[in-house]
Amino acid sequence: MSAVEERLAELGHRLPEVVPPVAAYVPALRSGRYVYTSGQVPLVDGKLPATGKVGAEVSPERAKELAAVCALNALAAVKSVAGSLDRVARVVKVTGFVASAPDFTGQPQVINGASELLGAAFGERGQHARSAVGVAALPLDAPVEVEVQVELADEAES
């Protein structure tokens, strides 16, 4: 188990299996030193624990928890192509999408769930640029979706 996975375990999280794609894409792709994940919805054991719009059917607090699940799914995808999360030199960018009720404007607070989990897992290496976007709907009626981009250390550095 990697040091990052041990930190996650200390925080009460376990790295899940890679979520299988629901369409024509791969969960993560490596290009040089960078790994780009596809958007990850908060599937847990193949099921969404909540569906609907944030600010309507899903509370902002619950959506923040689900954003952390999305980040865990993204980390599983990163590990699948990097071999180990200890190879992550830096989390570069997080993009979060929040299926939002028309009057909901708390997207940044929802995506904090992903950002805070990445910060706790990687420390300073987890600080990243970010976008938090409100959308009308997401795949499978998920309330939140997160994609992550990381830079890997050279093999000799990890």
Backbone torsions as a table, in degrees:
resi	resn	phi	psi	omega
1	MET	NA	135.2	-178.4
2	SER	-73.3	161.9	177.7
3	ALA	-61.1	-36.9	178.4
4	VAL	-64.5	-43.8	178.1
5	GLU	-64.9	-35.3	176.1
6	GLU	-64.0	-41.4	176.7
7	ARG	-62.1	-43.7	178.2
8	LEU	-60.3	-43.0	178.9
9	ALA	-62.0	-40.5	177.2
10	GLU	-61.5	-29.3	178.9
11	LEU	-86.9	1.3	178.0
12	GLY	89.2	17.2	-179.8
13	HIS	-115.1	149.5	171.9
14	ARG	-123.9	143.8	178.1
15	LEU	-73.8	122.2	-178.5
16	PRO	-79.7	174.8	169.3
17	GLU	-68.0	157.3	177.5
18	VAL	-63.1	132.2	177.8
19	VAL	-71.9	124.7	179.1
20	PRO	-66.0	145.1	179.1
21	PRO	-61.3	145.3	176.3
22	VAL	-101.8	4.7	178.9
23	ALA	-154.2	-158.9	-174.5
24	ALA	-90.1	79.5	177.7
25	TYR	-161.0	172.5	174.1
26	VAL	-110.1	151.1	-178.8
27	PRO	-62.2	-34.0	178.9
28	ALA	-154.0	154.4	-179.1
29	LEU	-139.3	132.8	176.5
30	ARG	-98.2	134.9	174.1
31	SER	-134.4	106.2	-176.0
32	GLY	63.0	-125.5	-179.1
33	ARG	-88.7	2.3	-174.3
34	TYR	-111.2	144.7	172.7
35	VAL	-120.4	130.3	178.9
36	TYR	-114.8	126.0	176.5
37	THR	-94.7	151.5	167.4
38	SER	-71.9	164.4	176.7
39	GLY	-59.1	132.2	-178.9
40	GLN	-112.2	123.9	174.4
41	VAL	-92.2	166.6	-173.3
42	PRO	-82.0	52.5	176.9
43	LEU	-69.9	135.4	175.2
44	VAL	-127.6	117.2	-176.7
45	ASP	52.0	40.8	175.3
46	GLY	81.3	3.8	-177.6
47	LYS	-129.0	148.8	172.2
48	LEU	-84.2	124.7	179.5
49	PRO	-72.8	-14.6	177.5
50	ALA	-155.8	150.7	175.9
51	THR	-134.9	161.1	175.2
52	GLY	113.7	-171.3	-176.1
53	LYS	-91.9	140.1	174.9
54	VAL	-74.7	134.0	-175.4
55	GLY	94.0	-4.1	176.0
56	ALA	-128.6	-91.4	-178.2
57	GLU	-75.6	-23.9	-175.9
58	VAL	-121.2	129.9	179.5
59	SER	-74.1	153.6	175.9
60	PRO	-57.8	-36.5	-179.6
61	GLU	-65.4	-43.3	178.4
62	ARG	-66.2	-40.3	179.4
63	ALA	-62.7	-36.9	177.3
64	LYS	-62.3	-42.1	176.4
65	GLU	-61.8	-40.6	-179.7
66	LEU	-68.5	-31.5	175.5
67	ALA	-63.2	-36.2	176.1
68	ALA	-65.3	-37.9	176.4
69	VAL	-63.1	-42.1	176.5
70	CYS	-57.7	-43.5	180.0
71	ALA	-63.9	-40.0	176.3
72	LEU	-61.8	-42.6	177.8
73	ASN	-63.1	-38.1	177.3
74	ALA	-65.0	-40.8	178.6
75	LEU	-63.8	-37.4	175.6
76	ALA	-61.5	-40.3	178.2
77	ALA	-65.7	-41.6	177.3
78	VAL	-60.0	-48.1	-179.0
79	LYS	-59.4	-35.2	-177.4
80	SER	-63.2	-25.6	178.5
81	VAL	-108.1	-21.4	-179.1
82	ALA	-92.6	-21.4	-178.8
83	GLY	92.5	-40.3	-179.5
84	SER	-153.4	140.7	176.5
85	LEU	-70.5	-16.9	176.9
86	ASP	-69.3	-12.8	176.7
87	ARG	-79.8	-10.5	-178.4
88	VAL	-72.1	115.6	177.7
89	ALA	-81.5	-32.0	-177.2
90	ARG	-165.9	139.7	165.7
91	VAL	-81.6	121.5	-173.4
92	VAL	-91.5	-49.3	-173.1
93	LYS	-149.7	141.0	173.0
94	VAL	-123.1	131.6	172.8
95	THR	-119.9	124.9	-179.1
96	GLY	-118.9	138.2	178.0
97	PHE	-117.9	131.4	-177.7
98	VAL	-121.7	117.4	173.9
99	ALA	-69.4	112.8	-166.0
100	SER	-117.1	139.1	167.8
101	ALA	-61.2	153.8	-174.4
102	PRO	-53.1	-33.7	-176.8
103	ASP	-100.0	7.8	-177.9
104	PHE	-83.7	129.2	-178.7
105	THR	-128.4	15.9	-177.1
106	GLY	-96.6	31.1	-178.5
107	GLN	-55.9	-42.7	-180.0
108	PRO	-59.8	-38.0	-179.8
109	GLN	-68.3	-35.0	177.1
110	VAL	-64.5	-49.0	-176.3
111	ILE	-70.6	-15.3	171.5
112	ASN	-55.5	-28.3	177.4
113	GLY	-56.9	-43.3	177.6
114	ALA	-71.6	-46.3	-177.1
115	SER	-62.1	-42.4	-179.4
116	GLU	-66.7	-39.0	178.1
117	LEU	-64.2	-43.5	179.1
118	LEU	-65.1	-38.8	176.6
119	GLY	-63.7	-41.8	179.2
120	ALA	-67.1	-36.5	-177.6
121	ALA	-74.3	-39.0	-172.1
122	PHE	-112.1	-4.8	-176.7
123	GLY	64.3	-138.7	-178.0
124	GLU	-59.2	-31.8	178.3
125	ARG	-66.1	-13.7	-179.1
126	GLY	-91.1	-4.3	176.9
127	GLN	-71.3	135.0	-170.1
128	HIS	-149.0	162.9	168.2
129	ALA	-76.4	158.2	-174.0
130	ARG	-157.8	150.3	168.6
131	SER	-127.4	142.8	176.0
132	ALA	-130.5	112.8	-169.1
133	VAL	-120.1	132.8	173.3
134	GLY	-85.9	134.2	-179.7
135	VAL	-132.0	162.5	-178.4
136	ALA	-73.2	-37.4	-178.1
137	ALA	-159.0	155.4	177.4
138	LEU	-127.1	163.1	179.4
139	PRO	-54.4	142.1	178.2
140	LEU	62.8	13.9	-176.3
141	ASP	65.5	27.7	177.1
142	ALA	-64.6	144.5	177.6
143	PRO	-78.9	-20.5	-176.0
144	VAL	-151.4	150.8	177.2
145	GLU	-143.8	140.1	-177.0
146	VAL	-134.1	137.5	169.7
147	GLU	-121.8	148.4	-174.0
148	VAL	-131.2	142.1	173.1
149	GLN	-122.3	130.8	179.7
150	VAL	-128.2	155.6	172.1
151	GLU	-106.0	135.2	178.9
152	LEU	-95.5	148.0	171.6
153	ALA	-74.8	157.2	172.7
154	ASP	-60.6	153.6	179.7
155	GLU	-50.7	-41.9	-177.1
156	ALA	-70.5	-24.5	-177.8
157	GLU	-82.9	-23.4	-173.2
158	SER	-85.1	NA	NA
